Amino acid sequence: MQGCGFAPPYVTVRATRLPCAANERTTHWRPCVQNETRSTDTQYRYRWDLPRLTESRFTFEVQANNDAFVALSSQNHDMDAMYEIVIGGWANTVSGIRRAMQEPNRATSLAPGILSTKEYRPFWITWSSGGTIAVGRGGETQSFMSWTDPDPLSIAYAGYSTGWGSTGCWRFC
């Protein structure tokens, strides 16, 4: 994959339909401002250079061959107790939700070809105080994967990575 290029000198605004964390059937529209573009290399290591999260949702677009990772943590660094979302793992065929880095999946979804090296693919992640983590595609109201943690972790920061031979280009909304 070629480099990510640069963010345009203007801001692109588009509406993204997102589910409410409490009830995935209820939806609302939120503007998505694409003004942050970052790249990741083939080394599986989280980048923690995004601002503190102020809502219980995280929206982004990623362009990668496989293995796009998002970590949700109470601190802006790797921790033993944090959520790890894998999108397009296992050669871009399976996605998963974990309670720690490289731990067993608590939820999985078969989603062959969910990532692309040719175009950015939009995603959203929501969480609730009741412990439900949900992951969906931008523009879709239903999650394709969710899990309820019986002992929820605090979430204040998001990290991102690619790995296992894949580079990535990321846009944060």
C-alpha positions, 0 to 999 in steps of 0.5 A: 500500500502506498503512503496515506498522503496528507489531510486536505487543508479543508475539513470534510463534513459528512453525517454518520449514523450511529447507534445509541449505546443504550439501545442499538435500535435507536439511531441518531445522526452525528457529523463526522469531521475528518481532520486527523490522518495518521499511518501505522506500520507493520509493527503491532504497537499501539499509538496513543496520540489521540485526545481524551475521549469525551463521549461513549463512541469512537468513529474512524476510517481505516485503509489496511490489508488486514489486522486493524486494532483499536484499544480502549483504555482508562489511560493513554498507554497499554494496560493489562486491563483494556479492551482490544478490538480487532477488525479484519484479523486472520487474513482479513476474515474475522473480527473480535473483541478482547479484554486485553491485548492478544487475549482470547476473543470474547466475541467474534464476527466472520467478516471476510474482506471487511478491510481494503487497501484501495479505500478507507472503510468507516467504523464506529465503536460504542460502549455503555456503563453497563459494559456493552461494547459494540462495533459497526460499519459506518452508515449502518445502524446495527453492530456486526459484533458486540459483547457485554463485559460483566465487570466493565472497564473505564474508557477514556482513551483510544489507541490504534495499530496495525500489525502482522504484515499490514500497514494502515492509514487512519482518519479519526472523526 
